[in-house]
Amino acid sequence: MPPFPEAAAHALRDSQQRHNLHKATRTIRAKRDALVAERDDWEQLRLSAEAIKNRTLAHLDEYLLQFEEAATAAGATVHWAPEAESANRIVAGLAIDAGADEVVKAKSMTTEEIGLDRALAAAGVDAFETDLAALIVQLAGDVPSHIVVPAIHRNRAEIRQIFEQNMGAFGRPAPDGMTDDPASLAAAARAHLREKFLRSDVAVTGANFAVAETGTLMLVESEGNGRMCVTMPKTLISVVGIEKIIPTWRDTEVFLQLLARSATGERMNPYTSTWTGVHRAGSGSGASVIDGPEQVHIVLLDEGRTDVLADPAGRSALRCIRCAACLNVCPVYSRTGGHAYGSVYPGPIGAVLTPQLRGLRSEQDRNLPYASSLCGACFDACPVRIPIPHLLTHLRAEVVDDEPAFPPSPERVAMKAASAMFGRPAAMGLGERLAGLAHKVIRGGPDATVPSVPGLAGWFGSRDVAVPPAESFSNWWSRTDGGTRESGDGR
Ligand code: SF4
């Protein structure tokens, strides 16, 4: 995938995709705004969520151990995965141990992040997505373009075509007479997926929250496919980023009110599933599983998250609850779509989280912090008050600091010169006099701008720089004593 500027320019030429994105993000935004407006305490909820997440991150080591102890006591097996490779190895090994050559999956950005489907395929295990949008993406051989609605870039006509052409290669084919009516498409997906739910002995999910005090995992979704995954198969494997921990069951009250409204513009998600270990009756060797999976495995994934936690200026990104509200309000995302970001996490939070998790090594990741107009709409929409614009500028500073000193770029030279001038009053005075001279040379009306400067054409290409005034502010201030008197020189 090329860096964001090139990928975005390519995406912007796709008018059909722009139309699909505009329509979808506008609809979700309107629903979200209406439901947020219902709550007088929306700001208090946001502040509470921020405080809970901050407290959790400050003591994450303790809460993770508490979670492991509670989940293990309830019959789950907890695995620790420092990076993607070990998480994939653990999941593939568990599936093979269970005798499975296929698994059903509930939509999970974490498993997308670690490339689990590819790793399972390499181990001889087919992974079938069961969320409708994730199914569309899988059947199309595509990648997700949105955190909550992975197929947001597709319209109904495209989805019908994908189902007709590709469903048969993955299992039950699309029925004759299927139309692009949503009910007809959903019926085709339901019949296709039910066959897989009834056949699969292993399911893989993510989780929205992991409750430390009880060892409970929680999954919220809209279609019931997640509920099927956590109840029907004999073996349930959940891959959970370590930042998904919240301390207490009571804390879910805050997050469930924020998440549904922010993500899909609903008061409550249609399905909220919770599971705590294995549900047994009796004890010791006489115990038997009376409901749900016989084996529950939880893979706690780091994959760069402790590095993010170690950065005091950047760790607030770990508060993210993946609601995608920031994507839906972003003027950049809503035009380019998610693929241009070249990451599982697109949009404003992707522009922060991806380089934080992967590092600023590749050209693609070094470009992501610039994929924003810094308008601030993402912060206003974020239910956990992540200061995304601040994090973006923090990362931009890291990109610049990381650039080799030689040969210096024209922008770096200009910034160094400005820094030297602002730090020395005499140099500043000289600079002000030169700016006054520039005013006389360039002239023009009040809206006149500085023409491009050789070597800085790129910088000037996207900026209008006003012609400096004839007199600097500090000069005017001392001449007029802060505007309290006229100097009498006619200016
Ligand atoms: S950064 Fe905030 S708005 Fe964006 S996905 Fe995360 S929680 Fe939602």
Boltz pocket constraint, residues with backbone or C-beta under 6 A from the ligand:
constraints:
  - pocket:
      binder: B
      contacts: [[A, 147], [A, 262], [A, 319], [A, 320], [A, 321], [A, 322], [A, 323], [A, 324], [A, 325], [A, 326], [A, 327], [A, 349], [A, 378], [A, 381], [A, 382], [A, 383], [A, 384], [A, 385], [A, 386]]
      max_distance: 6.0
